[in-house]
Amino acid sequence: MGTITSGVGLVSGLNYQNIVEQLIAIDARPRDQLQTRISNINAQKAAYLEISARITAMLSRLNVLIRTDSFRSVSVSSSSPSVLSASGGSGLAEGSYSFVVRALASTHQLVSRGFYDRKAPLTAGTLTIESAQARVNNATRLDELNGHTGVHRGSLKITNGLGQEAVINVSDALTVQDVVDKINAAGIQVSARVDGDRLVLSDGSGGTGGLRVQEVGGGRTASDLGFGVGHAYAPDGQLAGSSIMYLATSTPTASLNDGLGIRAAPAGGDFTIEAGGAQISVGLSDILTPTVRLERLNHGQGVRLGQVRITSRDGTLATVDLTGAKTIADIKQAIESAFGDSRITVTLTGSRLIISDKTDTSKLEAGQVRDLLIEDLSGYAARDLGIDGQSSKGKINGRDILHMTTLADVISAINYADGNLGTDGKPLVTALVAGDGRGLVLTGSGPLVVTGPAAGVNSRALWDLGFQEGTYDGTMTGARIIGSINTVMLKTLNGGSGVSGTTMQIAANGRSATLDLTGVETLAEVIDRINRATDAGGQSLGIEAAYDATGTRLMVSNLIDDSPITISGDFAESLGLAQSGTLIRSNNLQRQYISETTRLDSLNAGRGVSRGRFKITSSTGASATVNLSGSIRTLQDVIDAINDLKIGVQAGINATGDGLLITDTAGGAGTLRIEEDGGTTARDLNILGNARDGQIDGSMEFKIQIGGSDTLESLAGRIGSETTLATAALLNDGTGLAPYRLSIAARASGAAGELIVDDSDTGLAITALTRAQDARVFFGASSESGVLLTSSSNTFENAIHGLTLTINAVDDKPVTVVATRKIDTLLTALKGLVDDFNSAMERINKAGAYDAETQVAGPLQGEGTLRIIQSRLHRMFTGTVYAGGVLRRLSDVGITLESGNKLSFEEQKFRDVYQADPTAVERLFTDSEYGLAVQIKAQVEQMTDSGGLIDSQTKTLENRQELLNDRISELNEQLERKRARLLRQFQAMESALAQLQSQQTALSNLSSLANNLLNNTLSSRR
């Protein structure tokens, strides 16, 4: 049977359960107080969480305001989108811009003759595809003239002997040949031609008034083309211009030696000159070392010395007198000793100085920590050393001050080389441009002994500067190091090994001549010597030398009949002209156009090289991976990376000067091979695959051997897979007999993608379909006076900073592009920031408030952390910053603090300030160290991020809550034990009362029995 329990005593009649609960309730009051405290903590946590969320909402606004492109956003419109469309980006200034579209870009396309079937077998032969850079007669660009200062675009007027005039507008000309063609097409019987480094005009009109060239509209076009003073009039009708292809201090080093540049050692020590008993070590590196003289810096302009003031991070000032400094070491020593301790350090990194302040700021108050500041007091030393400025991080990363990009840098490297200083303070050896503008000259007061680099130094700089080792009597005149117009130097032929020999014998049409070619430096000079060759009697040989159709060979033909020409001699052999025939065609002259200095991004017609990895395995099975990411920029960097593997593989430039050559030197039984490692890097360098005879030749002259089972269709596939320059497809022209043609297209558009395709022995009969051409646009309302812009595609990125153009059609009418500032995003962000601030402040005020009427306090009333948050927000939005402009606080741009800690935003004031000085507004918000948006974001993150102020306080509350919960658990256990004890005591009491009641009943029964017995006894006695 079940038992029935009750909280009421059966004997006592007391409700002891209720009594126990009342007693426990009294003892539970401390626990209830703890639970109340936990409820308050939960309310505090919830309040902090909501405040954090409202403050964090500001970050999305600040991320907009921290970006410079938010302040440079523009709306762009075109007056004729069908001709030219435009889009704006960061940095585009407001304004109206005019453009005239002159030409669209085109990709070089070629097509073969027709074939009856797509699988038609092909004639055995070799199809060669190569970049047009291999040509030896590439057209010289106008910007290469006059020491690479170019030609002022405009017009010149030519008047012939009959008084007929023609105005030649060369504004849209890109090359010297364009100018020649325009003059020849002018219709006044005046012809133009290139003669060496100049232009020559010939008057064929028959007039006697002389040939005259004049400027038009006060321009400089005629003068820049060589027809200035002394070269503007010829009474005999033959007008030779002045030299326009020459060296100047502004000439880029990359343009020297037909674009091969200077192969200098990265660490210097390129060659030495002994003069006046001194050893002068010349280094053409752009890496700063302590011994670099100050005169070398800033393209040979040096440093304008004076006094510099340095303010350290603790506010201490020091004045550094640099007036007597001679070298970088002097600068370093003077700056590092400025404070008499080691707090300031100078580090040489690449081409710049880094100034670091090690001042201990740990014991300083926040307001006492200053920016590291370097400024000029007199002179411009800090500026010229690239270290003027300030930094809140205690480090100033200087600007590049040592360069090796122009001829001025080369000259200053020699003139101010280590050891090149006489007792009179002047250079012992002086370098300057030769009088003919073709090379350099070294002069000294006595004999000059010149030697190349020391063993182990990989440099060809001495030879690339046109010099040879040897002893010279005071003057050393270098060879030509700049190409001539529409031709190349002989030194760049045969893969860069040049041409040997000095003589050429020619026999033709019954006459013969011997040519002495000593001192000839360009291929154009060779052609001219052949064409002017005469026999002993002064009779012409009746032959003509010219370039072949591919531009890679010379041709010598008979102009009189089909009788053979015979050419011999060591010079002819070097060119491959030592032959006999009616038409003599030289070997491929193999002009070197790739060298150690070639940049990777210029390869493959400007498409560059994928910066990935490839694996090399030597003949012994040793392997290693080459990674082209990081600082690798040139083929020399690639060569060094391969050679540093030390696995028995050596890299260099190949013998034809058009690619890399990888050679196995391990001598193993296996085969050298190169594989991709997840990309196309090896293919882009054309070194993918297995070696032949221990070598992988990465020549960019692709030779496709045709024969066997090759068809028109398979050849198209092979062109795409075996070359990096072209793709191919089959074309069906719809004709009945031979509809199938091979179509070849350059992978790169524009002039850079132009191909040389030689199919002379294949029977493909390939002809050009579309020539390679860059897009051309004039900046300005007229092609007569505008600035010519070019692009390899129909897109002009940053034609004006921040403006991208896309041209769709040619039109002589100008297209107007209007750019207007677009600040909608800024206004939205600023309004949102103000709203978010007010929302956060409202919640802060509510959480910390006390309602006197209801006598209810907010969950965070009196909380110190809340006051810190409130104070920080207030300072963030009302403080002053020094971002380098006239604007220093938010109130300057319309955001002000009103009563009740609420912000307001005056939109019109912001518009007015932004319109007046958008750069200052941008700097106020975005300056990397002092910008308001930058600083506010940092403060917001410090308050709301993990480990920040709010997160730390929340964790403190959680820890406190955990302790309280532990105490409550202990109290609950105590109360439960007490409840059980009280219940046991009440139950014991009931049990005792029951026993007493039972005893009372027994006694009562005994009493009754006794009474009955007595009564019975008495009765019986009666």
PyMOL commands that set and color helices and strands:
alter all, ss='L'
color gray80, all
select helices_A, chain A and resi 16-27+29-56+58-65+68-71+132-134+142-148+176-184+221-224+253-259+294-300+328-336+366-368+381-384+407-415+461-464+490-492+494-496+523-531+570-575+600-602+635-643+681-684+712-722+751-753+824-847+864-878+890-893+907-916+918-926+932-944+949-1021
alter helices_A, ss='H'
color red, helices_A
select strands_A, chain A and resi 74-78+84-88+95-103+109-111+125-131+155-159+165-169+190-195+198-203+211-215+233-234+238-240+271-275+278-282+307-311+317-321+344-349+352-357+372-376+389-391+395-397+429-433+440-444+448-451+470-472+475-477+503-508+511-516+543-547+554-558+565-568+580-581+583-585+613-617+623-627+649-653+660-664+673-676+689-690+695-697+702-706+726-732+740-746+755-758+767-770+775-779+787-791+795-800+803-807+811-821+850-851+856-857+895-898+902-905
alter strands_A, ss='S'
color yellow, strands_A
deselect
rebuild
show_as cartoon
